[in-house]
Amino acid sequence: MQQQQEQMYRPSDELLDNDPTWGETFTASLGFVFDEELSVSSLLNNEMYARRDSAVADLANSGVDLRPYQDPTGKLDYDRIAKDMPDSGVGTNLDLYRERNSLLEMRRNYANDVKARGSGMAQFLGSMTGYMLDPVNVATLPIGASVSVLRGLSTMARVRRVAAIEAGIGAASELAIQPFVFAHKNEIGSPIPLATQ
């Protein structure tokens, strides 16, 4: 499974010899935003945890008593299960953490390589598409300029008013999103760009 994922995100020799297409650059930029730049990015790319849950369910269905591996609240100690039953397919927390970080590092390297050689417009549009789909941004869309606020204003006054409202909403949305992005990037070991001085 992991080998298939590595092959999927490793650039082919043909891609390395040629500049990426507009669509490849757009997709790489969009994928990077989904992997690392959204408020929900930490909830994505967790297939390995679902695979582990499936392995635990298989153990339970085959008659293995998991009660000795539970704490009083019912939470399972996956590390002990993995140690006691190494062939069960249940990975330790550290193994799954490393697997996810390795997958995201491969995807990041692939995206950065494609973006470095691809169209700037495709990068911009791919990234902006991803940012617009962040649930925090989607949730704030209806808050924009309402008809009652704009009634009676001239066209230019309406444009200025809408721009000011949207700028404020955008800034507030970004303030809500960035702590999630920062924490996720720290967890996966992704470089965090520093503001230029």
C-alpha positions as CSV (number, residue, x, y, z in Angstrom):
1,M,0.0,0.0,0.0
2,Q,2.7,2.5,1.0
3,Q,4.8,1.5,-2.1
4,Q,1.8,2.3,-4.3
5,Q,1.4,5.7,-2.6
6,E,5.2,6.4,-3.0
7,Q,5.0,5.6,-6.8
8,M,1.9,7.8,-7.1
9,Y,3.7,10.9,-5.8
10,R,7.1,10.2,-7.3
11,P,7.5,12.2,-10.6
12,S,7.9,10.0,-13.6
13,D,11.1,10.4,-15.7
14,E,8.9,11.9,-18.4
15,L,7.7,14.6,-16.0
16,L,11.2,15.3,-14.9
17,D,12.4,15.8,-18.4
18,N,9.5,18.2,-19.4
19,D,7.9,21.2,-17.9
20,P,4.6,20.1,-16.2
21,T,1.4,20.9,-17.9
22,W,-1.0,23.6,-16.7
23,G,-3.3,21.0,-15.3
24,E,-0.5,19.2,-13.4
25,T,0.7,22.5,-11.9
26,F,-2.9,23.4,-10.9
27,T,-3.5,20.0,-9.3
28,A,-0.2,20.0,-7.5
29,S,-1.0,23.5,-6.0
30,L,-4.5,22.4,-5.1
31,G,-3.2,19.2,-3.5
32,F,-0.6,21.1,-1.5
33,V,-3.2,23.4,0.0
34,F,-5.5,20.5,0.9
35,D,-2.5,18.6,2.5
36,E,-1.1,21.5,4.5
37,E,-2.9,24.8,4.3
38,L,-6.5,24.3,5.4
39,S,-8.1,24.4,8.8
40,V,-9.1,20.7,8.3
41,S,-5.8,19.5,6.7
42,S,-4.9,17.5,9.9
43,L,-8.1,15.5,9.4
44,L,-7.1,14.4,5.9
45,N,-4.6,11.8,4.8
46,N,-5.3,9.5,7.8
47,E,-5.9,6.3,5.8
48,M,-3.4,4.5,8.0
49,Y,-5.5,5.1,11.1
50,A,-8.6,3.8,9.3
51,R,-6.6,0.7,8.2
52,R,-5.6,0.2,11.9
53,D,-9.2,0.5,13.1
54,S,-10.2,-2.1,10.5
55,A,-7.4,-4.5,11.7
56,V,-8.6,-4.1,15.3
57,A,-12.2,-4.8,14.2
58,D,-11.0,-7.9,12.5
59,L,-9.3,-9.0,15.7
60,A,-12.5,-8.5,17.7
61,N,-14.6,-10.3,15.1
62,S,-12.2,-13.3,15.1
63,G,-12.7,-13.6,18.9
64,V,-9.7,-11.8,20.3
65,D,-10.6,-10.3,23.7
66,L,-9.5,-6.7,23.6
67,R,-10.6,-5.8,27.1
68,P,-7.1,-6.2,28.6
69,Y,-5.9,-3.5,26.1
70,Q,-8.5,-1.0,27.2
71,D,-8.3,1.7,29.8
72,P,-11.3,2.4,32.1
73,T,-12.8,4.8,29.5
74,G,-12.6,2.1,26.8
75,K,-9.7,3.7,24.9
76,L,-7.4,1.0,23.3
77,D,-3.7,0.8,23.8
78,Y,-2.7,0.3,20.2
79,D,1.0,0.1,21.1
80,R,0.5,-2.9,23.4
81,I,-1.7,-4.6,20.8
82,A,1.0,-4.1,18.1
83,K,3.7,-5.4,20.5
84,D,1.7,-8.5,21.6
85,M,0.3,-9.3,18.2
86,P,2.9,-8.1,15.6
87,D,1.2,-9.9,12.7
88,S,-2.2,-8.4,13.4
89,G,-1.7,-5.4,11.1
90,V,-2.2,-3.0,14.1
91,G,0.5,-0.4,13.9
92,T,1.9,1.6,16.8
93,N,1.0,5.3,17.1
94,L,4.6,6.2,16.3
95,D,4.6,3.9,13.2
96,L,1.4,5.5,11.9
97,Y,2.7,9.0,12.7
98,R,5.9,8.4,10.7
99,E,4.0,6.8,7.8
100,R,1.7,9.8,7.5
101,N,4.5,12.3,7.8
102,S,6.5,10.4,5.2
103,L,3.5,10.4,2.8
104,L,3.0,14.1,3.3
105,E,6.7,14.8,2.8
106,M,6.6,12.9,-0.6
107,R,3.5,14.8,-1.6
108,R,5.1,18.2,-0.6
109,N,8.3,17.5,-2.5
110,Y,6.3,16.4,-5.5
111,A,4.1,19.5,-5.4
112,N,7.1,21.9,-4.8
113,D,8.9,20.4,-7.8
114,V,5.9,20.7,-10.1
115,K,5.2,24.2,-8.9
116,A,8.8,25.3,-9.3
117,R,8.7,24.3,-13.0
118,G,5.1,25.0,-13.8
119,S,2.9,27.9,-14.8
120,G,2.6,30.7,-12.2
121,M,-1.1,31.3,-13.1
122,A,-1.9,27.6,-12.6
123,Q,-0.1,27.7,-9.2
124,F,-2.1,30.8,-8.2
125,L,-5.5,29.4,-9.4
126,G,-4.9,26.0,-7.9
127,S,-4.0,27.5,-4.5
128,M,-6.8,30.0,-4.5
129,T,-9.3,27.2,-5.4
130,G,-8.1,25.2,-2.4
131,Y,-8.2,28.2,0.0
132,M,-11.7,29.1,-1.1
133,L,-12.9,25.6,-0.2
134,D,-11.7,25.8,3.4
135,P,-14.7,25.2,5.6
136,V,-14.1,28.4,7.6
137,N,-14.2,30.4,4.4
138,V,-17.2,28.6,3.1
139,A,-19.0,29.2,6.4
140,T,-18.4,33.0,6.1
141,L,-19.7,33.4,2.6
142,P,-23.2,34.3,3.6
143,I,-21.9,37.0,6.0
144,G,-20.9,39.2,3.1
145,A,-22.7,42.4,2.0
146,S,-26.4,42.1,2.6
147,V,-29.0,43.8,0.5
148,S,-30.3,45.9,3.4
149,V,-26.9,47.4,4.1
150,L,-26.4,48.3,0.4
151,R,-29.9,49.8,-0.2
152,G,-29.7,53.5,-1.1
153,L,-26.0,53.7,-1.7
154,S,-24.4,54.8,-5.0
155,T,-22.6,52.1,-7.1
156,M,-19.2,53.2,-6.0
157,A,-20.2,53.5,-2.3
158,R,-21.6,49.9,-2.6
159,V,-18.4,48.6,-4.1
160,R,-16.3,50.3,-1.4
161,R,-18.7,49.0,1.3
162,V,-18.6,45.4,-0.1
163,A,-14.8,45.5,-0.4
164,A,-14.4,46.7,3.2
165,I,-16.8,44.0,4.5
166,E,-15.2,41.3,2.5
167,A,-11.7,42.3,3.6
168,G,-12.8,42.2,7.3
169,I,-14.4,38.8,6.9
170,G,-11.3,37.5,5.0
171,A,-9.0,38.7,7.7
172,A,-11.1,37.2,10.5
173,S,-11.4,33.9,8.6
174,E,-7.6,33.8,8.2
175,L,-7.1,34.5,11.9
176,A,-9.4,31.5,12.6
177,I,-7.6,29.2,10.1
178,Q,-3.9,29.9,10.8
179,P,-3.6,28.3,14.3
180,F,-4.9,25.0,12.8
181,V,-2.4,25.3,9.9
182,F,0.5,26.1,12.1
183,A,-0.2,23.2,14.5
184,H,-0.6,20.8,11.6
185,K,2.6,21.9,9.9
186,N,4.5,21.5,13.2
187,E,3.1,18.0,13.6
188,I,4.1,16.8,10.2
189,G,7.4,18.6,10.1
190,S,6.6,20.9,7.2
191,P,8.7,24.0,6.8
192,I,6.8,27.1,8.0
193,P,7.6,30.1,5.8
194,L,8.8,33.1,7.9
195,A,7.6,36.5,7.2
196,T,10.1,38.6,5.4
197,Q,11.6,41.5,7.4
